[in-house]
Amino acid sequence: MKKTKTHTGLLIIKDKTRRVSLYETPTAWCIRGQECYSKSTGRRCGSHDSL
């Protein structure tokens, strides 16, 4: 089942910024299944299950 993306955010990478659609899990913000960012640190993590 596909997750519904309910939020938007700015992803800042080196020299550019892009707006992305996100969905929320209890511990992370996710863009795709393998691209998630920790809510507590803001750093990229493997998946929302790995925290």
mmCIF file of the N, C-alpha and C atoms, coordinates in Angstrom:
data_MODEL
# 
_entry.id   MODEL 
# 
loop_
_atom_site.group_PDB 
_atom_site.id 
_atom_site.type_symbol 
_atom_site.label_atom_id 
_atom_site.label_alt_id 
_atom_site.label_comp_id 
_atom_site.label_asym_id 
_atom_site.label_entity_id 
_atom_site.label_seq_id 
_atom_site.pdbx_PDB_ins_code 
_atom_site.Cartn_x 
_atom_site.Cartn_y 
_atom_site.Cartn_z 
_atom_site.occupancy 
_atom_site.B_iso_or_equiv 
_atom_site.pdbx_formal_charge 
_atom_site.auth_seq_id 
_atom_site.auth_comp_id 
_atom_site.auth_asym_id 
_atom_site.auth_atom_id 
_atom_site.pdbx_PDB_model_num 
ATOM 1   N N  . MET A 1 1  ? 0.830  -1.173 0.000  1.00 0.00 ? 1  MET A N  1 
ATOM 2   C CA . MET A 1 1  ? 0.000  0.000  0.000  1.00 0.00 ? 1  MET A CA 1 
ATOM 3   C C  . MET A 1 1  ? 0.882  1.247  0.000  1.00 0.00 ? 1  MET A C  1 
ATOM 4   N N  . LYS A 1 2  ? 0.573  2.202  -0.843 1.00 0.00 ? 2  LYS A N  1 
ATOM 5   C CA . LYS A 1 2  ? 1.369  3.412  -0.958 1.00 0.00 ? 2  LYS A CA 1 
ATOM 6   C C  . LYS A 1 2  ? 1.036  4.378  0.176  1.00 0.00 ? 2  LYS A C  1 
ATOM 7   N N  . LYS A 1 3  ? 2.071  4.964  0.777  1.00 0.00 ? 3  LYS A N  1 
ATOM 8   C CA . LYS A 1 3  ? 1.884  5.929  1.852  1.00 0.00 ? 3  LYS A CA 1 
ATOM 9   C C  . LYS A 1 3  ? 1.428  7.262  1.264  1.00 0.00 ? 3  LYS A C  1 
ATOM 10  N N  . THR A 1 4  ? 0.519  7.933  1.945  1.00 0.00 ? 4  THR A N  1 
ATOM 11  C CA . THR A 1 4  ? 0.061  9.244  1.515  1.00 0.00 ? 4  THR A CA 1 
ATOM 12  C C  . THR A 1 4  ? 1.016  10.297 2.043  1.00 0.00 ? 4  THR A C  1 
ATOM 13  N N  . LYS A 1 5  ? 1.522  11.131 1.158  1.00 0.00 ? 5  LYS A N  1 
ATOM 14  C CA . LYS A 1 5  ? 2.439  12.195 1.559  1.00 0.00 ? 5  LYS A CA 1 
ATOM 15  C C  . LYS A 1 5  ? 1.613  13.391 2.001  1.00 0.00 ? 5  LYS A C  1 
ATOM 16  N N  . THR A 1 6  ? 1.790  13.770 3.255  1.00 0.00 ? 6  THR A N  1 
ATOM 17  C CA . THR A 1 6  ? 0.920  14.763 3.868  1.00 0.00 ? 6  THR A CA 1 
ATOM 18  C C  . THR A 1 6  ? 1.594  16.091 4.160  1.00 0.00 ? 6  THR A C  1 
ATOM 19  N N  . HIS A 1 7  ? 2.906  16.169 4.026  1.00 0.00 ? 7  HIS A N  1 
ATOM 20  C CA . HIS A 1 7  ? 3.642  17.383 4.361  1.00 0.00 ? 7  HIS A CA 1 
ATOM 21  C C  . HIS A 1 7  ? 4.587  17.750 3.218  1.00 0.00 ? 7  HIS A C  1 
ATOM 22  N N  . THR A 1 8  ? 5.060  18.987 3.228  1.00 0.00 ? 8  THR A N  1 
ATOM 23  C CA . THR A 1 8  ? 6.120  19.401 2.312  1.00 0.00 ? 8  THR A CA 1 
ATOM 24  C C  . THR A 1 8  ? 7.258  19.968 3.139  1.00 0.00 ? 8  THR A C  1 
ATOM 25  N N  . GLY A 1 9  ? 8.462  19.872 2.608  1.00 0.00 ? 9  GLY A N  1 
ATOM 26  C CA . GLY A 1 9  ? 9.626  20.385 3.318  1.00 0.00 ? 9  GLY A CA 1 
ATOM 27  C C  . GLY A 1 9  ? 10.707 20.784 2.347  1.00 0.00 ? 9  GLY A C  1 
ATOM 28  N N  . LEU A 1 10 ? 11.704 21.513 2.843  1.00 0.00 ? 10 LEU A N  1 
ATOM 29  C CA . LEU A 1 10 ? 12.846 21.911 2.033  1.00 0.00 ? 10 LEU A CA 1 
ATOM 30  C C  . LEU A 1 10 ? 14.013 20.999 2.346  1.00 0.00 ? 10 LEU A C  1 
ATOM 31  N N  . LEU A 1 11 ? 14.573 20.400 1.325  1.00 0.00 ? 11 LEU A N  1 
ATOM 32  C CA . LEU A 1 11 ? 15.731 19.526 1.461  1.00 0.00 ? 11 LEU A CA 1 
ATOM 33  C C  . LEU A 1 11 ? 16.934 20.310 0.956  1.00 0.00 ? 11 LEU A C  1 
ATOM 34  N N  . ILE A 1 12 ? 17.908 20.549 1.828  1.00 0.00 ? 12 ILE A N  1 
ATOM 35  C CA . ILE A 1 12 ? 19.085 21.345 1.485  1.00 0.00 ? 12 ILE A CA 1 
ATOM 36  C C  . ILE A 1 12 ? 20.256 20.405 1.269  1.00 0.00 ? 12 ILE A C  1 
ATOM 37  N N  . ILE A 1 13 ? 20.801 20.418 0.045  1.00 0.00 ? 13 ILE A N  1 
ATOM 38  C CA . ILE A 1 13 ? 21.931 19.573 -0.319 1.00 0.00 ? 13 ILE A CA 1 
ATOM 39  C C  . ILE A 1 13 ? 23.021 20.467 -0.884 1.00 0.00 ? 13 ILE A C  1 
ATOM 40  N N  . LYS A 1 14 ? 24.195 20.446 -0.290 1.00 0.00 ? 14 LYS A N  1 
ATOM 41  C CA . LYS A 1 14 ? 25.367 21.220 -0.697 1.00 0.00 ? 14 LYS A CA 1 
ATOM 42  C C  . LYS A 1 14 ? 25.025 22.598 -1.252 1.00 0.00 ? 14 LYS A C  1 
ATOM 43  N N  . ASP A 1 15 ? 24.809 22.699 -2.560 1.00 0.00 ? 15 ASP A N  1 
ATOM 44  C CA . ASP A 1 15 ? 24.640 24.014 -3.181 1.00 0.00 ? 15 ASP A CA 1 
ATOM 45  C C  . ASP A 1 15 ? 23.244 24.264 -3.724 1.00 0.00 ? 15 ASP A C  1 
ATOM 46  N N  . LYS A 1 16 ? 22.278 23.380 -3.424 1.00 0.00 ? 16 LYS A N  1 
ATOM 47  C CA . LYS A 1 16 ? 20.929 23.596 -3.934 1.00 0.00 ? 16 LYS A CA 1 
ATOM 48  C C  . LYS A 1 16 ? 19.879 23.220 -2.896 1.00 0.00 ? 16 LYS A C  1 
ATOM 49  N N  . THR A 1 17 ? 18.697 23.752 -3.086 1.00 0.00 ? 17 THR A N  1 
ATOM 50  C CA . THR A 1 17 ? 17.567 23.481 -2.214 1.00 0.00 ? 17 THR A CA 1 
ATOM 51  C C  . THR A 1 17 ? 16.416 23.003 -3.072 1.00 0.00 ? 17 THR A C  1 
ATOM 52  N N  . ARG A 1 18 ? 15.700 21.975 -2.614 1.00 0.00 ? 18 ARG A N  1 
ATOM 53  C CA . ARG A 1 18 ? 14.531 21.529 -3.366 1.00 0.00 ? 18 ARG A CA 1 
ATOM 54  C C  . ARG A 1 18 ? 13.380 21.245 -2.413 1.00 0.00 ? 18 ARG A C  1 
ATOM 55  N N  . ARG A 1 19 ? 12.170 21.485 -2.886 1.00 0.00 ? 19 ARG A N  1 
ATOM 56  C CA . ARG A 1 19 ? 10.966 21.229 -2.106 1.00 0.00 ? 19 ARG A CA 1 
ATOM 57  C C  . ARG A 1 19 ? 10.518 19.796 -2.372 1.00 0.00 ? 19 ARG A C  1 
ATOM 58  N N  . VAL A 1 20 ? 10.255 19.045 -1.306 1.00 0.00 ? 20 VAL A N  1 
ATOM 59  C CA . VAL A 1 20 ? 9.874  17.640 -1.437 1.00 0.00 ? 20 VAL A CA 1 
ATOM 60  C C  . VAL A 1 20 ? 8.585  17.368 -0.660 1.00 0.00 ? 20 VAL A C  1 
ATOM 61  N N  . SER A 1 21 ? 7.869  16.341 -1.079 1.00 0.00 ? 21 SER A N  1 
ATOM 62  C CA . SER A 1 21 ? 6.693  15.865 -0.350 1.00 0.00 ? 21 SER A CA 1 
ATOM 63  C C  . SER A 1 21 ? 7.152  14.798 0.635  1.00 0.00 ? 21 SER A C  1 
ATOM 64  N N  . LEU A 1 22 ? 6.614  14.829 1.847  1.00 0.00 ? 22 LEU A N  1 
ATOM 65  C CA . LEU A 1 22 ? 7.043  13.935 2.917  1.00 0.00 ? 22 LEU A CA 1 
ATOM 66  C C  . LEU A 1 22 ? 5.855  13.219 3.537  1.00 0.00 ? 22 LEU A C  1 
ATOM 67  N N  . TYR A 1 23 ? 6.147  12.083 4.156  1.00 0.00 ? 23 TYR A N  1 
ATOM 68  C CA . TYR A 1 23 ? 5.173  11.483 5.058  1.00 0.00 ? 23 TYR A CA 1 
ATOM 69  C C  . TYR A 1 23 ? 5.855  11.256 6.393  1.00 0.00 ? 23 TYR A C  1 
ATOM 70  N N  . GLU A 1 24 ? 5.062  11.235 7.456  1.00 0.00 ? 24 GLU A N  1 
ATOM 71  C CA . GLU A 1 24 ? 5.581  11.183 8.811  1.00 0.00 ? 24 GLU A CA 1 
ATOM 72  C C  . GLU A 1 24 ? 5.427  9.793  9.402  1.00 0.00 ? 24 GLU A C  1 
ATOM 73  N N  . THR A 1 25 ? 6.467  9.345  10.104 1.00 0.00 ? 25 THR A N  1 
ATOM 74  C CA . THR A 1 25 ? 6.396  8.137  10.919 1.00 0.00 ? 25 THR A CA 1 
ATOM 75  C C  . THR A 1 25 ? 6.680  8.572  12.355 1.00 0.00 ? 25 THR A C  1 
ATOM 76  N N  . PRO A 1 26 ? 6.547  7.703  13.334 1.00 0.00 ? 26 PRO A N  1 
ATOM 77  C CA . PRO A 1 26 ? 6.798  8.128  14.719 1.00 0.00 ? 26 PRO A CA 1 
ATOM 78  C C  . PRO A 1 26 ? 8.210  8.664  14.966 1.00 0.00 ? 26 PRO A C  1 
ATOM 79  N N  . THR A 1 27 ? 9.214  8.198  14.211 1.00 0.00 ? 27 THR A N  1 
ATOM 80  C CA . THR A 1 27 ? 10.595 8.614  14.476 1.00 0.00 ? 27 THR A CA 1 
ATOM 81  C C  . THR A 1 27 ? 11.274 9.356  13.335 1.00 0.00 ? 27 THR A C  1 
ATOM 82  N N  . ALA A 1 28 ? 10.638 9.438  12.161 1.00 0.00 ? 28 ALA A N  1 
ATOM 83  C CA . ALA A 1 28 ? 11.329 10.017 11.005 1.00 0.00 ? 28 ALA A CA 1 
ATOM 84  C C  . ALA A 1 28 ? 10.365 10.682 10.030 1.00 0.00 ? 28 ALA A C  1 
ATOM 85  N N  . TRP A 1 29 ? 10.945 11.537 9.175  1.00 0.00 ? 29 TRP A N  1 
ATOM 86  C CA . TRP A 1 29 ? 10.257 12.104 8.017  1.00 0.00 ? 29 TRP A CA 1 
ATOM 87  C C  . TRP A 1 29 ? 10.794 11.360 6.810  1.00 0.00 ? 29 TRP A C  1 
ATOM 88  N N  . CYS A 1 30 ? 9.917  10.847 5.949  1.00 0.00 ? 30 CYS A N  1 
ATOM 89  C CA . CYS A 1 30 ? 10.347 10.023 4.820  1.00 0.00 ? 30 CYS A CA 1 
ATOM 90  C C  . CYS A 1 30 ? 9.940  10.638 3.494  1.00 0.00 ? 30 CYS A C  1 
ATOM 91  N N  . ILE A 1 31 ? 10.866 10.561 2.537  1.00 0.00 ? 31 ILE A N  1 
ATOM 92  C CA . ILE A 1 31 ? 10.599 11.002 1.173  1.00 0.00 ? 31 ILE A CA 1 
ATOM 93  C C  . ILE A 1 31 ? 10.245 9.787  0.340  1.00 0.00 ? 31 ILE A C  1 
ATOM 94  N N  . ARG A 1 32 ? 11.067 8.777  0.423  1.00 0.00 ? 32 ARG A N  1 
ATOM 95  C CA . ARG A 1 32 ? 10.835 7.483  -0.223 1.00 0.00 ? 32 ARG A CA 1 
ATOM 96  C C  . ARG A 1 32 ? 11.103 6.417  0.823  1.00 0.00 ? 32 ARG A C  1 
ATOM 97  N N  . GLY A 1 33 ? 10.881 5.183  0.484  1.00 0.00 ? 33 GLY A N  1 
ATOM 98  C CA . GLY A 1 33 ? 11.093 4.099  1.440  1.00 0.00 ? 33 GLY A CA 1 
ATOM 99  C C  . GLY A 1 33 ? 12.506 4.020  1.969  1.00 0.00 ? 33 GLY A C  1 
ATOM 100 N N  . GLN A 1 34 ? 13.484 4.421  1.155  1.00 0.00 ? 34 GLN A N  1 
ATOM 101 C CA . GLN A 1 34 ? 14.884 4.317  1.572  1.00 0.00 ? 34 GLN A CA 1 
ATOM 102 C C  . GLN A 1 34 ? 15.522 5.666  1.863  1.00 0.00 ? 34 GLN A C  1 
ATOM 103 N N  . GLU A 1 35 ? 14.752 6.727  1.850  1.00 0.00 ? 35 GLU A N  1 
ATOM 104 C CA . GLU A 1 35 ? 15.308 8.048  2.145  1.00 0.00 ? 35 GLU A CA 1 
ATOM 105 C C  . GLU A 1 35 ? 14.486 8.685  3.258  1.00 0.00 ? 35 GLU A C  1 
ATOM 106 N N  . CYS A 1 36 ? 14.985 8.538  4.486  1.00 0.00 ? 36 CYS A N  1 
ATOM 107 C CA . CYS A 1 36 ? 14.295 9.048  5.663  1.00 0.00 ? 36 CYS A CA 1 
ATOM 108 C C  . CYS A 1 36 ? 15.249 9.903  6.484  1.00 0.00 ? 36 CYS A C  1 
ATOM 109 N N  . TYR A 1 37 ? 14.688 10.872 7.204  1.00 0.00 ? 37 TYR A N  1 
ATOM 110 C CA . TYR A 1 37 ? 15.472 11.775 8.034  1.00 0.00 ? 37 TYR A CA 1 
ATOM 111 C C  . TYR A 1 37 ? 14.938 11.729 9.459  1.00 0.00 ? 37 TYR A C  1 
ATOM 112 N N  . SER A 1 38 ? 15.837 11.549 10.411 1.00 0.00 ? 38 SER A N  1 
ATOM 113 C CA . SER A 1 38 ? 15.478 11.432 11.818 1.00 0.00 ? 38 SER A CA 1 
ATOM 114 C C  . SER A 1 38 ? 14.835 12.720 12.313 1.00 0.00 ? 38 SER A C  1 
ATOM 115 N N  . LYS A 1 39 ? 13.771 12.600 13.093 1.00 0.00 ? 39 LYS A N  1 
ATOM 116 C CA . LYS A 1 39 ? 13.120 13.779 13.662 1.00 0.00 ? 39 LYS A CA 1 
ATOM 117 C C  . LYS A 1 39 ? 13.984 14.423 14.738 1.00 0.00 ? 39 LYS A C  1 
ATOM 118 N N  . SER A 1 40 ? 14.703 13.628 15.508 1.00 0.00 ? 40 SER A N  1 
ATOM 119 C CA . SER A 1 40 ? 15.478 14.172 16.622 1.00 0.00 ? 40 SER A CA 1 
ATOM 120 C C  . SER A 1 40 ? 16.778 14.834 16.179 1.00 0.00 ? 40 SER A C  1 
ATOM 121 N N  . THR A 1 41 ? 17.449 14.293 15.162 1.00 0.00 ? 41 THR A N  1 
ATOM 122 C CA . THR A 1 41 ? 18.744 14.846 14.753 1.00 0.00 ? 41 THR A CA 1 
ATOM 123 C C  . THR A 1 41 ? 18.704 15.565 13.413 1.00 0.00 ? 41 THR A C  1 
ATOM 124 N N  . GLY A 1 42 ? 17.748 15.223 12.560 1.00 0.00 ? 42 GLY A N  1 
ATOM 125 C CA . GLY A 1 42 ? 17.690 15.811 11.225 1.00 0.00 ? 42 GLY A CA 1 
ATOM 126 C C  . GLY A 1 42 ? 18.597 15.124 10.226 1.00 0.00 ? 42 GLY A C  1 
ATOM 127 N N  . ARG A 1 43 ? 19.355 14.145 10.679 1.00 0.00 ? 43 ARG A N  1 
ATOM 128 C CA . ARG A 1 43 ? 20.273 13.431 9.786  1.00 0.00 ? 43 ARG A CA 1 
ATOM 129 C C  . ARG A 1 43 ? 19.564 12.320 9.038  1.00 0.00 ? 43 ARG A C  1 
ATOM 130 N N  . ARG A 1 44 ? 20.115 11.982 7.893  1.00 0.00 ? 44 ARG A N  1 
ATOM 131 C CA . ARG A 1 44 ? 19.543 10.915 7.083  1.00 0.00 ? 44 ARG A CA 1 
ATOM 132 C C  . ARG A 1 44 ? 19.787 9.570  7.758  1.00 0.00 ? 44 ARG A C  1 
ATOM 133 N N  . CYS A 1 45 ? 18.779 8.717  7.723  1.00 0.00 ? 45 CYS A N  1 
ATOM 134 C CA . CYS A 1 45 ? 18.903 7.367  8.263  1.00 0.00 ? 45 CYS A CA 1 
ATOM 135 C C  . CYS A 1 45 ? 18.450 6.394  7.183  1.00 0.00 ? 45 CYS A C  1 
ATOM 136 N N  . GLY A 1 46 ? 18.796 5.144  7.319  1.00 0.00 ? 46 GLY A N  1 
ATOM 137 C CA . GLY A 1 46 ? 18.478 4.152  6.298  1.00 0.00 ? 46 GLY A CA 1 
ATOM 138 C C  . GLY A 1 46 ? 16.993 4.013  6.034  1.00 0.00 ? 46 GLY A C  1 
ATOM 139 N N  . SER A 1 47 ? 16.226 3.823  7.086  1.00 0.00 ? 47 SER A N  1 
ATOM 140 C CA . SER A 1 47 ? 14.773 3.738  6.966  1.00 0.00 ? 47 SER A CA 1 
ATOM 141 C C  . SER A 1 47 ? 14.182 4.105  8.317  1.00 0.00 ? 47 SER A C  1 
ATOM 142 N N  . HIS A 1 48 ? 12.896 4.341  8.345  1.00 0.00 ? 48 HIS A N  1 
ATOM 143 C CA . HIS A 1 48 ? 12.276 4.738  9.608  1.00 0.00 ? 48 HIS A CA 1 
ATOM 144 C C  . HIS A 1 48 ? 12.301 3.609  10.628 1.00 0.00 ? 48 HIS A C  1 
ATOM 145 N N  . ASP A 1 49 ? 12.473 2.371  10.190 1.00 0.00 ? 49 ASP A N  1 
ATOM 146 C CA . ASP A 1 49 ? 12.543 1.232  11.108 1.00 0.00 ? 49 ASP A CA 1 
ATOM 147 C C  . ASP A 1 49 ? 13.912 1.086  11.762 1.00 0.00 ? 49 ASP A C  1 
ATOM 148 N N  . SER A 1 50 ? 14.938 1.730  11.205 1.00 0.00 ? 50 SER A N  1 
ATOM 149 C CA . SER A 1 50 ? 16.300 1.549  11.713 1.00 0.00 ? 50 SER A CA 1 
ATOM 150 C C  . SER A 1 50 ? 16.612 2.425  12.921 1.00 0.00 ? 50 SER A C  1 
ATOM 151 N N  . LEU A 1 51 ? 15.714 3.292  13.327 1.00 0.00 ? 51 LEU A N  1 
ATOM 152 C CA . LEU A 1 51 ? 15.991 4.190  14.454 1.00 0.00 ? 51 LEU A CA 1 
ATOM 153 C C  . LEU A 1 51 ? 15.701 3.541  15.782 1.00 0.00 ? 51 LEU A C  1 
# 
